[in-house]
Amino acid sequence: QVQLVESGGGLVQAGDSLRLACAASGRTFSSYAITWFRQTPGKEHESVAAISGNGVRTYYADSVKGRFTISRDNAKNTVYLQMNSLKPEDTAVYYCAAKRSGNSGNYYYSVTDFRSWGQGTQVTVSS
């Protein structure tokens, strides 16, 4: 399984931007679909954005559409989540997760689809 490490979280004010990164180990990174989830205390993981292994297909939750952008650089084994116009309700621990998808071009957004998870990075947005 691929190993994942998130970075880029922090404390920002409403309206600010952050870019999260999800760095992966392994030589077959392009065969993995990656999804960003977030979680707040007492709540389920919420899928935020997803990207297929080849980067062609993406998915966004309605709550972040138009504000967040997911992208990937397979040469660097990294997926990014650019978060603009942040709101206090975006405050959460953000996790990236990987699912081996081969050349399917699929993305996934259900928690049960994933076996590989990072340790999470805290994003706090103050009002």
N, C-alpha and C positions, 0 to 999 in steps of 0.2 A: 504494500500500500504506500501511497505517496505521503510524505510528511509535510505539514503545512505550518507556516509561522506568519501571523499577522503583525502589522506595525502601522503606525501613523495616527493612532487615536490621541485624544487629548481633550482639554477643556477650551471651549470657544464660546463666543457670544452668538446669539441669534442673528442670522444673516451671513455669518462667516462661512468659510469653506474649509474642508479637510480632504486629504487624499489618503485612503487606506491602501495598503499593499498586502498581498498574500503571496509569500514566497514558498515555492515547493521544491522538494528534492526529487531526484529521479531523472531518467533520460527520456521518458515517454509522456512528458507533461501535456503535449498537444492532444493526447488521447483521453484526457480527463476534462469533463465538464466541471465548471466551478460555480458555486453559488455562495453569495453572501447572505448570512442570516443575522438577525439581531435578537437580543433577549433582554427583557427587563425583569426585575425580581417578581416572582410569583406568576409570571406569564410564560406561555409557550414560545418556542423559537418562531420567529416570523421571517419568512423569506423576503429578501429585499431586492436582490438582483441576481440574475444568472447569466452565464455565457457558455456557449458550446465550445468544444475543444478547439475548433478552427477559428473561433471568434466571430463567425458569421451571424449566428443567431443569439439574440439577447432577450431577456425578460426583466420586467420591472414591476414591483408592486405598485398599485395605484397611489399609495401614500408617498411615493418617492419619484413617480414619473415626472419628467421635466426638470428635476433637481439633481438627481444622481445619474452618473454614467459609469457603466462597467466596461472594462477593456482588458486586454491581455497582451503580453509580450512573450510569446512562447520561446523566443531565443534567450530570454532572461528567466524563464520559469516563474513568471510573476503575473498575477491578476491584480488590477487596480479597481478601486471604487472611489470615483471623484464625487464628493458630496458638496453641493452648493446650496446656498440659501437655507442653511440649517435652521431647524426649529427645535424648541425645547423637547418636543415629543419625539425627536430623533435620538434622544439620550438613551443609550443602551450599551451592552457589550456586543460587539460585532465579531462574528465568527465567519471564517471561510470554510467551505467543505468541498470535497472532491469526489466525483463519481466517474469511474472508468467507463468511457462511452465509445471507445474505438474511433471509427470514422463516421459514426452515425449522424453527427451534426446536431445531436439533441442537447437540450438543457433540461435541468431538473430543479424542482423547487419544493419537493416534499421532504421533510426531515428524515423520513424512513428510507429515502433513497440513498442516504450517505453513510459511509463507514469511516471516512477519513475526515477529521476535523482539526482545526487549529486550536490554540489555547484561548483565543479571544483578545480583543483590544477594546478598552473603554473609550466611549465617546460621550462627552458631557456637554450639553448646549445650555447655556444660561440665558435667561430672558432679560 
